[in-house]
Amino acid sequence: MIIQIEGYPVSINKLLDDDLKSLQEHYLPLITEHEEIKTHSPECRISKNASQQWDDTSFFKKWNETILPAPYIESYIDAFMFQFPYTLEIDTWYNVYNKNDHQQLHNHICTNVPAFSCVVILKQPNPEAGQFVFRTPSLSNHLKYLELDPYDQYPNIYKPNMEDGAILIFPSCLEHYVFYNQTDESRVIFSSNIIIKKG
């Protein structure tokens, strides 16, 4: 499913069951071993992560090989029907959200500017474990300024359904953030920046 958020095409789908099971069985034990999970930390902080930019890229090999081909990243990119030859590169990392962890408002425009980004929920214990949110201020602010939305039918955020295997692919300039994890269980996501190189 592709929807429009602030005029940008966003793919909201789920991993195939076999892919989700395979990735969970492979990665969750590895991540738990690498992370010193402190589920009762009193302070609020940004989630812990590891990235293929500064870690062993072999760790992310299975992940990249699963999500890059169709029906995931390649299918989304193909929908743009670019009229030139190109290759895709992805840079992947994972985030672990323990109790009180969050992500501040940000986008993925960065060095070696990616065209698109991908977020996959590998483990979502329940809805209170952290909600991924897209900002959608334009129409919301416009209608509220004109007092045409008294019941907040057009909120200034869009909240995709958070469940294991949810996969979101979107232009990297689209702003988003993550609510605090209010549970004692860790939440695990993988993200990738997608770089398109002409030729």
C-alpha positions in Angstrom: 0.0 0.0 0.0 1.3 3.4 -1.0 -0.2 6.5 0.7 0.5 10.2 0.4 2.0 12.0 3.5 2.6 15.7 3.0 2.6 15.0 -0.7 5.2 12.2 -0.5 4.6 8.6 -1.5 5.1 6.3 1.5 4.9 2.5 1.3 3.3 0.8 4.4 3.4 -2.9 4.2 4.5 -6.1 6.1 7.3 -8.5 5.7 6.3 -11.9 4.4 5.9 -14.3 7.4 8.8 -16.5 6.4 11.1 -13.4 6.0 10.0 -12.0 9.4 10.5 -15.3 11.2 13.9 -15.8 9.6 15.1 -12.3 10.5 13.8 -12.5 14.1 15.4 -15.8 14.7 18.8 -14.6 13.3 19.0 -11.1 14.7 17.2 -10.9 18.0 19.6 -13.2 19.9 22.6 -11.4 18.4 21.2 -8.0 19.3 20.3 -9.1 22.8 23.9 -10.4 23.3 25.4 -7.1 22.0 23.1 -4.8 24.0 23.3 -4.4 27.7 19.5 -4.2 28.1 18.5 -2.0 31.1 14.8 -2.1 31.1 14.4 -0.1 34.3 16.6 2.9 33.4 15.0 6.0 35.0 16.4 8.5 32.5 14.9 9.2 29.1 17.3 8.9 26.3 17.6 8.3 22.6 17.7 4.7 21.6 20.9 2.7 21.4 22.0 1.6 17.9 24.7 0.0 15.8 25.4 0.8 12.1 27.2 -0.8 9.3 29.0 2.5 8.8 31.2 1.8 11.8 30.5 -1.9 12.6 31.2 -5.1 10.9 29.1 -5.0 7.7 28.8 -8.8 7.6 26.4 -8.4 10.5 23.9 -6.6 8.2 24.4 -8.9 5.1 21.4 -11.1 5.7 19.2 -8.1 6.4 20.2 -6.2 3.3 19.8 -9.3 1.1 16.3 -9.8 2.4 14.8 -6.3 2.1 16.6 -4.9 -1.0 15.0 -7.2 -3.6 11.3 -7.3 -4.5 8.7 -7.2 -2.9 10.3 -4.7 -0.6 12.7 -1.8 -1.5 13.2 -2.6 -5.2 9.4 -2.7 -5.7 9.0 0.7 -4.1 11.8 2.2 -6.2 10.5 0.6 -9.4 7.2 2.4 -8.9 8.9 5.8 -9.6 9.7 4.6 -13.1 13.0 6.5 -13.3 14.0 6.9 -17.0 17.7 6.2 -16.6 19.9 3.3 -15.5 20.8 3.2 -11.8 22.1 1.1 -9.0 20.9 0.9 -5.4 23.1 1.0 -2.3 21.8 0.8 1.2 23.3 1.7 4.6 21.6 -0.2 7.5 21.6 0.1 11.3 19.4 -1.1 14.1 17.9 0.7 17.1 17.0 -0.8 20.5 14.4 1.2 22.5 14.5 0.2 26.2 12.1 1.7 28.8 11.9 5.6 28.3 13.9 5.5 25.1 12.7 7.6 22.1 13.8 9.3 18.9 13.6 13.0 18.4 12.1 14.7 15.3 14.5 14.2 12.4 14.9 13.3 8.8 17.5 11.1 7.0 19.1 13.8 4.8 22.8 13.3 5.6 26.2 12.7 4.1 26.1 10.7 0.8 22.5 12.0 0.6 20.0 9.0 0.4 17.0 9.4 -1.7 14.8 7.1 0.4 14.7 5.4 3.8 13.3 2.2 5.1 12.2 1.3 8.7 11.3 -2.2 9.7 9.8 -3.2 13.1 11.6 -6.4 14.1 10.1 -6.5 17.6 7.2 -4.4 18.9 6.0 -5.9 22.3 2.8 -3.7 22.3 1.6 -0.3 21.2 3.1 1.4 24.3 6.6 0.3 23.4 7.2 3.2 21.0 5.1 4.6 18.2 6.7 5.7 14.9 5.2 9.0 13.8 5.2 11.0 10.6 4.6 14.8 10.9 1.7 16.0 8.8 1.3 19.7 9.7 0.4 21.3 6.4 -3.3 20.5 6.1 -3.8 20.2 9.8 -2.5 23.6 10.5 -4.4 25.1 7.6 -7.8 23.7 8.7 -7.2 24.6 12.4 -6.2 28.1 11.5 -9.6 28.5 9.7 -11.4 26.8 12.6 -12.6 24.0 10.3 -11.4 21.1 12.4 -13.0 21.4 15.8 -12.9 17.7 16.5 -9.3 17.2 15.4 -10.3 14.9 12.5 -7.0 16.0 10.7 -4.3 15.6 13.3 -0.7 16.9 12.6 0.8 13.4 12.9 0.2 10.1 11.1 0.7 7.0 13.1 1.2 3.7 11.1 0.2 0.5 12.8 3.1 -0.8 14.9 3.5 -4.6 14.8 6.2 -7.1 14.1 7.2 -7.0 10.5 5.8 -3.6 9.6 7.9 -2.0 6.9 7.8 1.7 6.0 9.6 3.1 2.9 9.6 6.8 2.3 11.6 9.8 0.9 14.5 10.5 3.3 13.4 14.2 3.7 10.1 13.3 5.4 10.3 14.2 9.1 9.4 11.6 11.7 10.0 10.7 15.3 9.3 7.9 17.9 7.3 8.2 21.1 8.8 7.0 24.4 8.9 3.3 25.2 6.6 3.1 28.2 7.1 -0.6 28.8 9.7 -2.8 30.4 10.3 -4.7 27.2 12.8 -3.6 24.5 11.6 -2.6 21.0 13.9 -3.4 18.1 13.9 -1.8 14.6 16.1 -1.9 11.6 16.5 1.2 9.3 18.2 1.6 5.9 19.1 4.6 3.9 18.7 4.0 0.2 21.1 5.7 -2.2 20.4 5.8 -5.9 23.4 6.1 -8.2 22.9 6.9 -11.9 24.6 4.9 -14.5 
